[in-house]
């Protein structure tokens, strides 16, 4: 079986409401995700999206294309902050996936193992 | 960051995969496949049990901390309503003088002892300026 091909797709912009909903769902109320003043005091221009929420969005884009049973492993390196309003584009890379924001900045890279890899 | 926490078990508890929580997480993801995704990215673990327990155990300063990465090894999705054992341990600590890194391993097992998922989260904390080597 050959490795399935992932087409580049852009997820919906990440609104502050979705960030708040995610924080409520997982019980993560770190102020760096909600409090702009706190984020600025930490040297950031704005609050940042939870890393696991970014990861979940990447996983969801993969599942949408390949199906939920196809993805076996994901090792995602967060390479830059993701901010409210960012729209992430997930595209295929030799090792798995690249994740860029709407400005073309690489914000994450992921090594994936999907079904089919174990046969190649 | 407390660098003397290597091997410390932060959480070892049984949890119920609560449908309302899964649906809340799916709503935040907000796509047609969100429910399938929400059954693979737990609402507990290093993010939730997680964020509070890990921050406290590692004594991280949130103003200097960020998440560097996350990995998942899936054996099957969670099932709504099932009870799972969640075990979270500090697997690795690295002191790079200007940065401290901690890898937290979370494993989820069924009540039969079947591994459902293994998850690793890497936290990075910048050292205090006074500790930094310039």
gemmi code that builds the backbone of each chain (N, CA, C; Angstrom):
import gemmi

chains = {
    "A": [
        ("UNK", (0.854, -1.190, 0.000), (0.000, 0.000, 0.000), (0.893, 1.245, 0.000)),
        ("UNK", (0.569, 2.239, -0.809), (1.401, 3.442, -0.864), (0.903, 4.471, 0.138)),
        ("UNK", (1.795, 5.376, 0.469), (1.459, 6.407, 1.440), (0.403, 7.337, 0.853)),
        ("UNK", (-0.680, 7.596, 1.574), (-1.705, 8.502, 1.047), (-1.184, 9.920, 0.935)),
        ("UNK", (-1.671, 10.622, -0.067), (-1.196, 11.981, -0.326), (-2.117, 12.975, 0.352)),
        ("UNK", (-1.506, 13.916, 1.048), (-2.265, 14.939, 1.750), (-2.256, 16.220, 0.910)),
        ("UNK", (-3.431, 16.688, 0.556), (-3.512, 17.946, -0.196), (-3.431, 19.123, 0.768)),
        ("UNK", (-2.883, 20.240, 0.295), (-2.814, 21.430, 1.149), (-4.229, 21.935, 1.443)),
        ("UNK", (-4.510, 22.149, 2.709), (-5.824, 22.670, 3.093), (-5.632, 23.745, 4.168)),
        ("UNK", (-6.550, 24.695, 4.163), (-6.486, 25.773, 5.148), (-7.681, 25.664, 6.088)),
        ("UNK", (-7.384, 25.600, 7.350), (-8.438, 25.512, 8.364), (-9.034, 26.901, 8.613)),
        ("UNK", (-10.205, 26.909, 9.169), (-10.873, 28.190, 9.487), (-10.033, 28.987, 10.478)),
        ("UNK", (-10.069, 30.314, 10.361), (-9.325, 31.133, 11.332), (-9.725, 30.786, 12.774)),
        ("UNK", (-8.740, 30.861, 13.649), (-8.969, 30.461, 15.046), (-9.433, 31.688, 15.836)),
        ("UNK", (-10.707, 31.727, 16.104), (-11.269, 32.885, 16.805), (-10.965, 32.810, 18.303)),
        ("UNK", (-11.063, 33.959, 18.959), (-10.862, 33.979, 20.411), (-11.929, 33.136, 21.114)),
        ("UNK", (-13.127, 33.087, 20.533), (-14.180, 32.281, 21.150), (-13.804, 30.802, 21.125)),
        ("UNK", (-13.269, 30.346, 19.993), (-12.874, 28.931, 19.912), (-11.732, 28.638, 20.885)),
        ("UNK", (-10.827, 29.596, 21.053), (-9.733, 29.411, 22.013), (-10.308, 29.301, 23.434)),
        ("UNK", (-11.276, 30.150, 23.729), (-11.917, 30.096, 25.051), (-12.657, 28.774, 25.234)),
        ("UNK", (-13.363, 28.348, 24.166), (-14.091, 27.071, 24.249), (-13.128, 25.912, 24.470)),
        ("UNK", (-11.997, 25.967, 23.776), (-11.001, 24.901, 23.951), (-10.484, 24.908, 25.393)),
        ("UNK", (-10.160, 26.090, 25.889), (-9.662, 26.187, 27.261), (-10.656, 25.641, 28.266)),
        ("UNK", (-11.939, 25.952, 28.049), (-12.968, 25.428, 28.945), (-13.060, 23.910, 28.841)),
        ("UNK", (-12.984, 23.414, 27.602), (-13.153, 21.967, 27.394), (-12.047, 21.175, 28.071)),
        ("UNK", (-10.821, 21.671, 27.989), (-9.702, 20.901, 28.545), (-9.301, 21.389, 29.930)),
        ("UNK", (-9.923, 22.466, 30.386), (-9.605, 22.974, 31.719), (-8.269, 23.686, 31.787)),
        ("UNK", (-7.845, 24.254, 30.662), (-6.557, 24.964, 30.622), (-6.822, 26.462, 30.554)),
        ("UNK", (-6.632, 27.123, 31.678), (-6.927, 28.557, 31.750), (-5.661, 29.374, 31.991)),
        ("UNK", (-4.567, 28.891, 31.443), (-3.318, 29.655, 31.480), (-3.588, 31.031, 30.863)),
        ("UNK", (-3.315, 32.118, 31.608), (-3.670, 33.448, 31.101), (-2.971, 33.832, 29.803)),
        ("UNK", (-1.900, 33.151, 29.460), (-1.211, 33.504, 28.209), (-2.122, 33.244, 27.002)),
        ("UNK", (-3.185, 32.459, 27.216), (-4.121, 32.166, 26.122), (-5.326, 33.106, 26.109)),
        ("UNK", (-5.498, 33.880, 27.174), (-6.734, 34.660, 27.296), (-6.511, 36.128, 27.653)),
        ("UNK", (-5.415, 36.417, 28.304), (-5.188, 37.746, 28.873), (-4.095, 38.451, 28.065)),
        ("UNK", (-4.504, 39.427, 27.277), (-3.561, 40.105, 26.381), (-2.460, 40.796, 27.192)),
        ("UNK", (-2.823, 41.399, 28.315), (-1.803, 42.083, 29.124), (-0.764, 41.089, 29.650)),
        ("UNK", (-1.251, 39.941, 30.085), (-0.332, 38.903, 30.573), (0.600, 38.466, 29.442)),
        ("UNK", (0.024, 38.263, 28.249), (0.828, 37.823, 27.099), (1.876, 38.878, 26.750)),
        ("UNK", (1.465, 40.121, 26.789), (2.422, 41.189, 26.446), (3.537, 41.272, 27.481)),
        ("UNK", (3.183, 41.064, 28.740), (4.208, 41.078, 29.787), (5.206, 39.935, 29.588)),
        ("UNK", (4.736, 38.876, 28.904), (5.620, 37.744, 28.614), (6.389, 37.956, 27.315)),
        ("UNK", (6.215, 39.139, 26.718), (6.975, 39.454, 25.512), (6.306, 39.072, 24.214)),
        ("UNK", (5.022, 38.724, 24.294), (4.282, 38.331, 23.090), (3.423, 39.494, 22.609)),
        ("UNK", (3.144, 39.576, 21.317), (2.308, 40.668, 20.825), (0.824, 40.473, 21.151)),
        ("UNK", (0.431, 39.256, 21.423), (-0.983, 38.942, 21.683), (-1.019, 37.627, 22.458)),
        ("UNK", (-2.212, 37.223, 22.841), (-2.344, 35.895, 23.429), (-1.991, 34.846, 22.367)),
        ("UNK", (-1.687, 33.645, 22.824), (-1.333, 32.582, 21.884), (-2.323, 31.429, 22.012)),
        ("UNK", (-2.465, 30.730, 20.911), (-3.342, 29.553, 20.893), (-2.651, 28.428, 21.669)),
        ("UNK", (-3.437, 27.660, 22.425), (-2.874, 26.500, 23.135), (-2.148, 25.596, 22.116)),
        ("UNK", (-0.959, 25.150, 22.477), (-0.243, 24.223, 21.594), (-1.065, 22.987, 21.248)),
        ("UNK", (-1.707, 22.359, 22.245), (-2.500, 21.175, 21.922), (-3.704, 21.485, 21.026)),
        ("UNK", (-4.190, 22.727, 21.075), (-5.300, 23.090, 20.183), (-4.784, 23.189, 18.747)),
        ("UNK", (-3.609, 23.792, 18.576), (-2.984, 23.807, 17.253), (-2.806, 22.376, 16.756)),
        ("UNK", (-2.303, 21.521, 17.654), (-2.099, 20.117, 17.285), (-3.422, 19.471, 16.882)),
        ("UNK", (-4.476, 19.750, 17.638), (-5.779, 19.157, 17.335), (-6.288, 19.616, 15.964)),
        ("UNK", (-6.048, 20.858, 15.635), (-6.481, 21.373, 14.327), (-5.722, 20.673, 13.200)),
        ("UNK", (-4.445, 20.442, 13.409), (-3.645, 19.730, 12.401), (-4.166, 18.296, 12.253)),
        ("UNK", (-4.370, 17.641, 13.379), (-4.888, 16.263, 13.342), (-6.229, 16.223, 12.624)),
        ("UNK", (-7.071, 17.189, 12.916), (-8.404, 17.213, 12.309), (-8.318, 17.359, 10.789)),
        ("UNK", (-7.394, 18.175, 10.323), (-7.241, 18.346, 8.875), (-6.756, 17.049, 8.221)),
        ("UNK", (-5.907, 16.331, 8.923), (-5.430, 15.040, 8.389), (-6.576, 14.034, 8.375)),
        ("UNK", (-7.324, 13.989, 9.472), (-8.448, 13.056, 9.545), (-9.484, 13.373, 8.470)),
        ("UNK", (-9.719, 14.649, 8.212), (-10.715, 15.039, 7.209), (-10.346, 14.490, 5.831)),
        ("UNK", (-9.073, 14.384, 5.575), (-8.653, 13.907, 4.248), (-8.419, 12.402, 4.191)),
        ("UNK", (-7.808, 11.874, 5.249), (-7.366, 10.474, 5.185), (-8.261, 9.525, 5.977)),
        ("UNK", (-9.108, 10.080, 6.823), (-9.934, 9.228, 7.678), (-9.280, 9.026, 9.024)),
        ("UNK", (-10.098, 8.778, 10.017), (-9.585, 8.740, 11.383), (-8.739, 7.505, 11.670)),
        ("UNK", (-8.929, 6.452, 10.897), (-8.150, 5.234, 11.166), (-6.780, 5.280, 10.503)),
        ("UNK", (-6.582, 6.252, 9.611), (-5.350, 6.266, 8.817), (-4.153, 6.771, 9.595)),
        ("UNK", (-4.371, 7.705, 10.490), (-3.232, 8.316, 11.181), (-2.899, 7.507, 12.434)),
        ("UNK", (-1.642, 7.075, 12.502), (-1.215, 6.208, 13.596), (-0.335, 6.946, 14.603)),
        ("UNK", (0.530, 7.828, 14.098), (1.429, 8.598, 14.961), (1.571, 10.018, 14.411)),
        ("UNK", (1.726, 10.936, 15.300), (2.074, 12.302, 14.897), (3.048, 12.853, 15.927)),
        ("UNK", (4.138, 13.423, 15.425), (5.102, 14.091, 16.306), (5.230, 15.515, 15.792)),
        ("UNK", (4.554, 16.436, 16.446), (4.474, 17.816, 15.960), (5.416, 18.709, 16.759)),
        ("UNK", (6.271, 19.430, 16.044), (7.146, 20.425, 16.675), (6.551, 21.805, 16.433)),
        ("UNK", (6.305, 22.515, 17.493), (5.732, 23.858, 17.380), (6.888, 24.830, 17.198)),
        ("UNK", (6.950, 25.470, 16.045), (8.123, 26.271, 15.686), (7.875, 27.769, 15.773)),
        ("UNK", (6.649, 28.154, 15.976), (6.345, 29.568, 16.120), (4.977, 29.722, 16.756)),
        ("UNK", (4.734, 30.848, 17.401), (3.434, 31.014, 18.051), (2.294, 31.126, 17.046)),
        ("UNK", (1.146, 30.640, 17.464), (-0.086, 30.785, 16.676), (-0.985, 31.731, 17.456)),
        ("UNK", (-1.507, 32.748, 16.751), (-2.262, 33.799, 17.407), (-3.748, 33.742, 17.023)),
        ("UNK", (-4.591, 34.366, 17.830), (-6.008, 34.450, 17.465), (-6.155, 35.056, 16.068)),
        ("UNK", (-7.034, 34.469, 15.285), (-7.263, 34.945, 13.919), (-6.415, 34.250, 12.877)),
        ("UNK", (-5.399, 33.515, 13.316), (-4.550, 32.818, 12.346), (-5.351, 31.719, 11.644)),
        ("UNK", (-5.080, 31.575, 10.358), (-5.652, 30.480, 9.566), (-4.497, 29.586, 9.147)),
        ("UNK", (-4.510, 28.357, 9.609), (-3.378, 27.455, 9.387), (-3.569, 26.619, 8.132)),
        ("UNK", (-2.529, 26.591, 7.324), (-2.536, 25.742, 6.131), (-1.643, 24.538, 6.393)),
        ("UNK", (-2.222, 23.379, 6.227), (-1.502, 22.127, 6.458), (-1.182, 21.531, 5.094)),
        ("UNK", (0.087, 21.258, 4.856), (0.485, 20.703, 3.564), (1.438, 19.539, 3.778)),
        ("UNK", (1.545, 18.712, 2.759), (2.391, 17.527, 2.858), (3.864, 17.909, 2.783)),
        ("UNK", (4.671, 17.176, 3.518), (6.127, 17.295, 3.446), (6.675, 15.877, 3.366)),
        ("UNK", (7.952, 15.766, 3.013), (8.545, 14.427, 2.885), (8.387, 13.627, 4.176)),
        ("UNK", (8.501, 14.322, 5.305), (8.460, 13.659, 6.602), (7.067, 13.611, 7.206)),
        ("UNK", (6.123, 14.323, 6.593), (4.779, 14.358, 7.156), (4.033, 15.605, 6.742)),
        ("UNK", (4.011, 16.597, 7.637), (3.243, 17.811, 7.346), (4.015, 19.059, 7.756)),
        ("UNK", (3.763, 20.113, 6.999), (4.184, 21.457, 7.379), (2.934, 22.262, 7.689)),
        ("UNK", (3.073, 23.188, 8.619), (1.939, 24.042, 8.984), (2.394, 25.496, 8.890)),
        ("UNK", (1.738, 26.254, 8.039), (2.062, 27.671, 7.860), (0.867, 28.518, 8.287)),
        ("UNK", (1.171, 29.734, 8.722), (0.071, 30.667, 8.973), (-0.250, 31.432, 7.693)),
        ("UNK", (-1.190, 32.356, 7.785), (-1.654, 33.054, 6.583), (-0.584, 33.982, 5.992)),
        ("UNK", (0.475, 34.237, 6.749), (1.580, 35.044, 6.234), (2.677, 34.183, 5.617)),
        ("UNK", (2.476, 32.892, 5.630), (3.460, 31.993, 5.055), (4.543, 31.578, 6.030)),
        ("UNK", (4.410, 31.980, 7.289), (5.395, 31.622, 8.297), (5.181, 30.175, 8.753)),
        ("UNK", (6.274, 29.429, 8.788), (6.193, 28.042, 9.254), (5.997, 28.034, 10.767)),
        ("UNK", (4.875, 27.505, 11.228), (4.605, 27.516, 12.669), (4.723, 26.130, 13.296)),
        ("UNK", (4.719, 25.088, 12.453), (4.866, 23.738, 13.001), (5.286, 22.782, 11.894)),
        ("UNK", (5.987, 21.732, 12.308), (6.293, 20.639, 11.387), (5.939, 19.345, 12.104)),
        ("UNK", (5.439, 18.407, 11.335), (5.025, 17.166, 11.965), (5.506, 15.946, 11.216)),
        ("UNK", (6.050, 14.996, 11.970), (6.384, 13.698, 11.400), (5.175, 12.808, 11.622)),
        ("UNK", (4.691, 12.209, 10.553), (3.498, 11.378, 10.682), (3.803, 9.941, 10.285)),
        ("UNK", (3.094, 9.044, 10.894), (3.042, 7.661, 10.404), (1.576, 7.374, 10.131)),
        ("UNK", (1.289, 7.063, 8.887), (-0.085, 6.756, 8.517), (-0.142, 5.332, 7.995)),
        ("UNK", (-1.343, 4.766, 7.981), (-1.458, 3.398, 7.513), (-0.987, 3.343, 6.071)),
        ("UNK", (-0.214, 2.343, 5.764), (0.443, 2.262, 4.461), (1.931, 2.419, 4.619)),
        ("UNK", (2.343, 3.235, 5.589), (3.779, 3.428, 5.808), (4.469, 2.131, 6.216)),
        ("UNK", (3.759, 1.338, 7.025), (4.402, 0.149, 7.553), (4.662, -0.903, 6.462)),
        ("UNK", (3.997, -0.706, 5.298), (4.202, -1.642, 4.190), (5.264, -1.162, 3.219)),
        ("UNK", (5.649, 0.150, 3.365), (6.549, 0.702, 2.352), (7.997, 0.535, 2.755)),
    ],
    "B": [
        ("UNK", (11.968, 26.262, 36.626), (11.542, 24.867, 36.521), (12.303, 24.037, 37.551)),
        ("UNK", (11.586, 23.151, 38.185), (12.213, 22.240, 39.134), (12.862, 21.101, 38.353)),
        ("UNK", (14.187, 21.078, 38.357), (14.916, 20.101, 37.553), (15.077, 18.766, 38.276)),
        ("UNK", (14.522, 18.665, 39.463), (14.660, 17.433, 40.244), (13.392, 16.589, 40.220)),
        ("UNK", (12.646, 16.702, 39.145), (11.363, 16.005, 39.086), (11.379, 14.827, 38.115)),
        ("UNK", (12.546, 14.516, 37.570), (12.631, 13.421, 36.601), (12.052, 12.132, 37.186)),
        ("UNK", (11.151, 11.519, 36.450), (10.552, 10.267, 36.887), (9.347, 10.421, 37.794)),
        ("UNK", (9.047, 11.635, 38.155), (7.920, 11.850, 39.073), (6.589, 11.551, 38.386)),
        ("UNK", (5.766, 10.763, 39.050), (4.424, 10.491, 38.536), (3.511, 11.619, 39.014)),
        ("UNK", (2.966, 12.343, 38.063), (2.139, 13.503, 38.404), (0.692, 13.091, 38.619)),
        ("UNK", (0.238, 12.206, 37.765), (-1.169, 11.797, 37.799), (-1.225, 10.289, 37.567)),
        ("UNK", (-2.015, 9.606, 38.333), (-2.301, 8.190, 38.061), (-3.711, 7.945, 38.570)),
        ("UNK", (-4.655, 8.171, 37.696), (-6.055, 8.134, 38.112), (-6.926, 7.471, 37.037)),
        ("UNK", (-8.105, 7.076, 37.441), (-9.109, 6.617, 36.489), (-10.039, 7.783, 36.154)),
        ("UNK", (-10.353, 7.914, 34.871), (-11.208, 8.994, 34.397), (-12.283, 8.410, 33.491)),
        ("UNK", (-13.397, 9.080, 33.456), (-14.451, 8.688, 32.516), (-14.393, 9.621, 31.305)),
        ("UNK", (-14.450, 9.038, 30.127), (-14.486, 9.834, 28.893), (-15.890, 10.414, 28.776)),
        ("UNK", (-16.020, 11.590, 29.290), (-17.323, 12.223, 29.437), (-17.804, 12.786, 28.092)),
        ("UNK", (-18.982, 12.368, 27.661), (-19.481, 12.759, 26.342), (-19.639, 14.275, 26.219)),
        ("UNK", (-20.107, 14.888, 27.287), (-20.301, 16.341, 27.227), (-18.979, 17.063, 26.999)),
        ("UNK", (-17.934, 16.587, 27.659), (-16.611, 17.208, 27.495), (-16.074, 16.977, 26.083)),
        ("UNK", (-16.278, 15.764, 25.581), (-15.806, 15.467, 24.223), (-16.537, 16.363, 23.223)),
        ("UNK", (-17.834, 16.518, 23.430), (-18.610, 17.365, 22.510), (-18.175, 18.834, 22.630)),
        ("UNK", (-17.834, 19.258, 23.820), (-17.348, 20.629, 24.016), (-16.033, 20.832, 23.261)),
        ("UNK", (-15.175, 19.847, 23.340), (-13.907, 19.926, 22.613), (-14.156, 19.923, 21.107)),
        ("UNK", (-15.066, 19.062, 20.662), (-15.396, 19.005, 19.232), (-15.956, 20.347, 18.754)),
        ("UNK", (-16.748, 20.982, 19.588), (-17.315, 22.285, 19.204), (-16.217, 23.316, 19.014)),
        ("UNK", (-15.186, 23.262, 19.836), (-14.070, 24.195, 19.676), (-13.323, 23.927, 18.376)),
        ("UNK", (-13.184, 22.670, 18.009), (-12.508, 22.318, 16.751), (-13.389, 22.769, 15.579)),
        ("UNK", (-14.684, 22.483, 15.670), (-15.654, 23.121, 14.787), (-15.695, 22.678, 13.333)),
        ("UNK", (-15.392, 21.424, 13.064), (-15.449, 20.926, 11.684), (-16.332, 19.677, 11.635)),
        ("UNK", (-16.665, 19.198, 10.434), (-17.476, 17.974, 10.352), (-16.785, 16.746, 10.959)),
        ("UNK", (-15.462, 16.755, 11.005), (-14.736, 15.599, 11.558), (-14.295, 15.828, 13.005)),
        ("UNK", (-14.782, 16.918, 13.598), (-14.289, 17.308, 14.922), (-14.533, 16.248, 15.991)),
        ("UNK", (-15.656, 15.549, 15.899), (-15.949, 14.537, 16.925), (-14.928, 13.392, 16.855)),
        ("UNK", (-14.595, 12.983, 15.636), (-13.580, 11.923, 15.484), (-12.245, 12.401, 16.054)),
        ("UNK", (-11.925, 13.659, 15.779), (-10.660, 14.217, 16.283), (-10.688, 14.310, 17.798)),
        ("UNK", (-11.819, 14.752, 18.338), (-11.919, 14.945, 19.788), (-11.769, 13.623, 20.548)),
        ("UNK", (-12.049, 12.510, 19.866), (-11.866, 11.210, 20.516), (-10.428, 10.713, 20.417)),
        ("UNK", (-9.574, 11.541, 19.833), (-8.143, 11.199, 19.730), (-7.252, 12.194, 20.448)),
        ("UNK", (-7.781, 13.349, 20.778), (-6.982, 14.355, 21.501), (-7.650, 14.604, 22.847)),
        ("UNK", (-7.186, 13.936, 23.865), (-7.914, 13.940, 25.139), (-8.059, 15.327, 25.748)),
        ("UNK", (-9.147, 15.487, 26.428), (-9.431, 16.732, 27.136), (-8.822, 16.682, 28.526)),
        ("UNK", (-8.105, 15.594, 28.789), (-7.381, 15.473, 30.041), (-5.952, 15.120, 29.668)),
        ("UNK", (-5.106, 14.837, 30.630), (-3.709, 14.568, 30.294), (-2.902, 15.832, 30.453)),
        ("UNK", (-1.767, 15.911, 29.771), (-0.887, 17.042, 30.034), (-1.503, 18.384, 29.694)),
        ("UNK", (-2.594, 18.405, 28.989), (-3.193, 19.702, 28.760), (-4.062, 20.108, 29.937)),
        ("UNK", (-4.775, 19.172, 30.481), (-5.719, 19.555, 31.508), (-5.234, 19.122, 32.875)),
        ("UNK", (-5.210, 17.778, 33.039), (-4.689, 17.313, 34.332), (-3.467, 18.104, 34.450)),
        ("UNK", (-3.009, 18.125, 33.594), (-2.265, 18.750, 32.630), (-1.698, 20.012, 33.069)),
        ("UNK", (-2.372, 20.906, 32.526), (-1.772, 22.235, 32.601), (-1.581, 22.599, 34.064)),
        ("UNK", (-2.538, 22.259, 34.896), (-2.385, 22.614, 36.303), (-1.372, 21.720, 37.005)),
        ("UNK", (-1.572, 20.412, 36.875), (-0.687, 19.495, 37.598), (0.742, 19.593, 37.116)),
        ("UNK", (0.916, 19.710, 35.808), (2.268, 19.742, 35.250), (2.974, 21.027, 35.640)),
        ("UNK", (2.256, 22.122, 35.539), (2.844, 23.417, 35.896), (3.272, 23.392, 37.355)),
        ("UNK", (2.421, 22.849, 38.206), (2.748, 22.806, 39.628), (3.919, 21.860, 39.893)),
        ("UNK", (3.878, 20.684, 39.277), (4.930, 19.698, 39.535), (6.289, 20.194, 39.051)),
        ("UNK", (6.294, 20.828, 37.896), (7.559, 21.308, 37.339), (7.935, 22.686, 37.881)),
        ("UNK", (7.001, 23.290, 38.601), (7.206, 24.640, 39.128), (7.604, 25.588, 37.990)),
        ("UNK", (6.784, 25.543, 36.933), (7.075, 26.373, 35.763), (6.531, 27.781, 35.957)),
        ("UNK", (7.287, 28.745, 35.473), (6.839, 30.132, 35.453), (6.135, 30.355, 34.109)),
        ("UNK", (4.830, 30.541, 34.158), (4.057, 30.612, 32.913), (4.472, 31.780, 32.025)),
        ("UNK", (5.082, 32.803, 32.620), (5.506, 33.939, 31.795), (6.710, 33.589, 30.937)),
        ("UNK", (7.390, 32.502, 31.308), (8.596, 32.132, 30.557), (8.449, 30.759, 29.909)),
        ("UNK", (7.250, 30.193, 29.995), (7.065, 28.817, 29.531), (6.271, 28.769, 28.233)),
        ("UNK", (6.564, 27.791, 27.436), (5.777, 27.545, 26.236), (5.862, 26.060, 25.914)),
        ("UNK", (4.991, 25.667, 25.011), (4.992, 24.266, 24.615), (5.808, 24.109, 23.342)),
        ("UNK", (6.741, 23.188, 23.351), (7.617, 23.030, 22.193), (7.162, 21.979, 21.216)),
        ("UNK", (6.357, 21.054, 21.677), (5.925, 20.009, 20.771), (5.015, 19.022, 21.451)),
        ("UNK", (4.420, 18.186, 20.623), (3.500, 17.192, 21.148), (3.480, 16.005, 20.195)),
        ("UNK", (3.535, 14.828, 20.759), (3.435, 13.653, 19.898), (2.338, 12.729, 20.409)),
        ("UNK", (1.742, 12.033, 19.453), (0.686, 11.078, 19.761), (1.015, 9.737, 19.119)),
        ("UNK", (0.764, 8.703, 19.878), (0.823, 7.343, 19.326), (-0.547, 6.744, 19.629)),
        ("UNK", (-1.325, 6.553, 18.566), (-2.694, 6.083, 18.770), (-2.793, 4.574, 18.568)),
        ("UNK", (-3.491, 3.933, 19.487), (-3.785, 2.512, 19.304), (-5.260, 2.326, 18.988)),
        ("UNK", (-6.073, 3.203, 19.522), (-7.487, 3.267, 19.144), (-8.048, 4.566, 19.698)),
        ("UNK", (-9.206, 5.019, 19.204), (-9.804, 6.223, 19.793), (-10.405, 5.909, 21.161)),
        ("UNK", (-10.639, 6.959, 21.930), (-11.392, 6.791, 23.168), (-12.850, 6.475, 22.820)),
        ("UNK", (-13.533, 5.845, 23.752), (-14.957, 5.539, 23.556), (-15.753, 6.334, 24.571)),
        ("UNK", (-16.816, 6.917, 24.099), (-17.642, 7.736, 24.993), (-18.107, 6.905, 26.179)),
        ("UNK", (-17.937, 7.446, 27.358), (-18.426, 6.792, 28.562), (-17.486, 5.784, 29.170)),
        ("UNK", (-16.405, 5.440, 28.474), (-15.520, 4.417, 29.038), (-14.653, 5.010, 30.153)),
        ("UNK", (-14.229, 4.130, 31.037), (-13.296, 4.527, 32.085), (-11.890, 4.196, 31.614)),
        ("UNK", (-11.004, 5.162, 31.747), (-9.615, 4.939, 31.334), (-8.693, 5.290, 32.496)),
        ("UNK", (-7.576, 4.599, 32.520), (-6.535, 4.940, 33.490), (-5.587, 5.920, 32.809)),
        ("UNK", (-5.355, 7.026, 33.452), (-4.481, 8.065, 32.928), (-3.261, 8.156, 33.838)),
        ("UNK", (-2.100, 7.925, 33.251), (-0.858, 7.986, 34.029), (0.065, 9.005, 33.374)),
        ("UNK", (0.460, 9.995, 34.113), (1.297, 11.076, 33.582), (2.591, 11.123, 34.388)),
        ("UNK", (3.707, 11.082, 33.685), (5.006, 11.041, 34.361), (5.976, 11.998, 33.665)),
        ("UNK", (6.859, 12.578, 34.436), (7.898, 13.447, 33.853), (9.001, 12.529, 33.349)),
        ("UNK", (9.069, 12.433, 32.029), (9.929, 11.427, 31.400), (11.348, 11.919, 31.190)),
        ("UNK", (11.514, 13.209, 30.970), (12.846, 13.717, 30.674), (12.944, 15.177, 31.098)),
        ("UNK", (14.106, 15.547, 31.572), (14.390, 16.932, 31.945), (15.746, 17.293, 31.361)),
        ("UNK", (15.814, 18.427, 30.712), (17.086, 18.874, 30.152), (17.360, 20.290, 30.634)),
        ("UNK", (18.577, 20.493, 31.110), (18.997, 21.824, 31.536), (19.997, 22.346, 30.523)),
        ("UNK", (19.548, 23.290, 29.699), (20.453, 23.853, 28.694), (20.905, 25.258, 29.090)),
        ("UNK", (20.905, 25.530, 30.355), (21.342, 26.795, 30.946), (20.402, 27.947, 30.596)),
        ("UNK", (20.253, 28.243, 29.300), (19.345, 29.335, 28.942), (17.922, 28.830, 28.767)),
        ("UNK", (17.782, 27.523, 28.669), (16.468, 26.900, 28.489), (16.377, 25.662, 29.356)),
        ("UNK", (15.207, 25.410, 29.869), (14.934, 24.144, 30.530), (13.842, 23.445, 29.733)),
        ("UNK", (14.039, 22.170, 29.488), (13.048, 21.415, 28.731), (12.562, 20.230, 29.556)),
        ("UNK", (11.276, 19.995, 29.510), (10.708, 18.841, 30.205), (9.789, 18.100, 29.248)),
        ("UNK", (9.956, 16.802, 29.189), (9.047, 15.979, 28.392), (8.143, 15.211, 29.339)),
        ("UNK", (6.863, 15.366, 29.122), (5.865, 14.728, 29.978), (5.166, 13.642, 29.171)),
        ("UNK", (5.191, 12.443, 29.708), (4.568, 11.297, 29.041), (3.218, 11.024, 29.686)),
        ("UNK", (2.200, 10.932, 28.847), (0.869, 10.549, 29.335), (0.453, 9.267, 28.622)),
        ("UNK", (0.041, 8.293, 29.403), (-0.433, 7.036, 28.813), (-1.853, 6.795, 29.299)),
        ("UNK", (-2.635, 6.272, 28.402), (-4.047, 6.022, 28.685), (-4.339, 4.545, 28.418)),
        ("UNK", (-4.892, 3.887, 29.423), (-5.183, 2.461, 29.321), (-6.665, 2.206, 29.581)),
        ("UNK", (-7.169, 1.164, 28.948), (-8.521, 0.723, 29.267), (-8.498, 0.017, 30.625)),
        ("UNK", (-9.664, -0.302, 31.128), (-9.725, -0.999, 32.419), (-9.149, -2.414, 32.306)),
        ("UNK", (-9.025, -2.914, 31.054), (-8.405, -4.223, 30.831), (-6.893, -4.128, 30.683)),
        ("UNK", (-6.371, -2.925, 30.781), (-4.931, -2.756, 30.659), (-4.456, -2.545, 29.230)),
        ("UNK", (-5.398, -2.407, 28.295), (-5.039, -2.177, 26.888), (-4.577, -0.724, 26.711)),
        ("UNK", (-3.421, -0.562, 26.066), (-2.936, 0.799, 25.792), (-3.805, 1.433, 24.712)),
        ("UNK", (-4.371, 2.577, 25.047), (-5.232, 3.301, 24.098), (-4.422, 4.349, 23.355)),
        ("UNK", (-3.596, 5.033, 24.100), (-2.881, 6.146, 23.503), (-1.675, 6.501, 24.369)),
        ("UNK", (-0.609, 6.933, 23.682), (0.569, 7.438, 24.379), (0.826, 8.836, 23.837)),
        ("UNK", (1.074, 9.746, 24.721), (1.196, 11.149, 24.316), (2.399, 11.766, 25.030)),
        ("UNK", (3.202, 12.493, 24.285), (4.341, 13.190, 24.905), (4.231, 14.675, 24.618)),
        ("UNK", (4.454, 15.470, 25.641), (4.400, 16.918, 25.505), (5.717, 17.490, 25.996)),
        ("UNK", (6.298, 18.371, 25.192), (7.557, 19.009, 25.581), (7.290, 20.450, 25.984)),
        ("UNK", (7.668, 20.772, 27.196), (7.537, 22.132, 27.704), (8.913, 22.784, 27.725)),
        ("UNK", (8.946, 24.050, 27.378), (10.204, 24.816, 27.386), (10.008, 26.003, 28.321)),
        ("UNK", (10.967, 26.202, 29.174), (10.948, 27.392, 30.024), (12.271, 28.119, 29.842)),
        ("UNK", (12.177, 29.372, 29.441), (13.388, 30.194, 29.353), (13.911, 30.438, 30.761)),
        ("UNK", (15.238, 30.384, 30.909), (15.821, 30.627, 32.225), (15.688, 32.109, 32.575)),
        ("UNK", (15.767, 32.398, 33.857), (15.790, 33.787, 34.289), (17.012, 34.476, 33.699)),
        ("UNK", (16.884, 35.776, 33.410), (17.997, 36.502, 32.794), (19.275, 36.339, 33.611)),
        ("UNK", (19.117, 36.296, 34.938), (20.306, 36.199, 35.789), (20.992, 34.842, 35.656)),
        ("UNK", (20.251, 33.842, 35.149), (20.832, 32.508, 34.989), (21.394, 32.310, 33.583)),
        ("UNK", (21.047, 33.224, 32.702), (21.411, 33.024, 31.307), (22.893, 33.295, 31.074)),
        ("UNK", (23.450, 32.488, 30.203), (24.828, 32.725, 29.782), (24.760, 33.520, 28.488)),
        ("UNK", (25.374, 34.676, 28.458), (25.246, 35.520, 27.270), (26.436, 35.304, 26.344)),
    ],
}
model = gemmi.Model(1)
for chain_id, residues in chains.items():
    chain = gemmi.Chain(chain_id)
    for i, (resn, *xyz) in enumerate(residues, 1):
        res = gemmi.Residue()
        res.name, res.seqid = resn, gemmi.SeqId(i, " ")
        for name, pos in zip(("N", "CA", "C"), xyz):
            atom = gemmi.Atom()
            atom.name, atom.element = name, gemmi.Element(name[0])
            atom.pos, atom.b_iso = gemmi.Position(*pos), 0.0
            res.add_atom(atom)
        chain.add_residue(res)
    model.add_chain(chain)
structure = gemmi.Structure()
structure.add_model(model)
structure.setup_entities()
